[in-house]
Amino acid sequence: MDVVKLGPLIIPLSAVLTVLAILAATTTADWLYRRRGADAGTVLWRMILVGFVAARAVFVLKHHDIYTRAPWTALDIRDGGFELSAGLIVACVIGAELTRRRAELRRPLLASVLAGGAVWIGGQLAAQALAPPRPPMPDVMVRRLDGSEVALRSLADRPLVVNLWATWCPPCRREMPAMQAAQEANPGIGFVFVNQRESSVIVRRFLATQQLHLKNVVIDPAGQLAARTGAAGYPTTLFYDADGKLQLRHVGELSEATLRDKLEMLRP
């Protein structure tokens, strides 16, 4: 399980666990304040805010060539572009500095941080334990835009990115330029764009209108691939290694920077 569905909303599990961890940490800090009179909540919130900013800033700096072209996109955090380790280090440094001269806050702050960490780590471990083994690529037939059928597995002669999308899906449309750029920049990684439940006429018209030049665009009229892979919504991007085993799944829009980060996992 990598997402949580709340009605029409599809929320990444990592985001849900982060919110729960923050709630656990702040609730613990508030309980200790009422019990012992030491208010570590202010320090804890500073750690959280500065840690988030630092995690995003390091990610942006890592991909500065992309964000230099469109600086305003650095504020768009919907695709989860954060460097977790950098954020944790900065948060810990801030916490240590703010409690350096206030020894009475150290224990309640540590207890609060440990409570939040336990929730986050426990949630991750539970998700991994409940997740099925890495499944192989489904054995499904898809259609090229000329109407000929092809087995999806026959396209997996190297690490493969499989993007499930539809022309009516706004996030799918927005991420297509980033997908095209990644396909052109990574000849050692295959890309397949599997349109769900639409006709070749609609797909051709969309590609022409958007002036997209994608390779390996196929259609899945019955939505078999989405059903076989348990796709919760569109776009869903599946990252397979050279052996055809699923390494990573991303539900939702991918920015150019986040896509680059995920492709590092597939490089031979």
Secondary structure, DSSP 8 states (H G I E B T S, - for coil): --EEEETTEEEEHHHHHHHHHHHHHHHHHHHHHHHHS---HHHHHHHHHHHHHHHHHHHHHHTHHHHHHSGGGGG--TT----HHHHHHHHHHHHHHHTTT-GGGHHHHHHHHHHHHHHHHHHHHHHHHHS----B----EEEETTS-EEEGGGG-SS-EEEEEE-TT-HHHHHHHHHHHHHHHH-TTSEEEEEEES--HHHHHHHHHHHT---SSEEEETT-HHHHHHT--SSSEEEEE-TTSBEEEEEES---HHHHHHHHTTT--
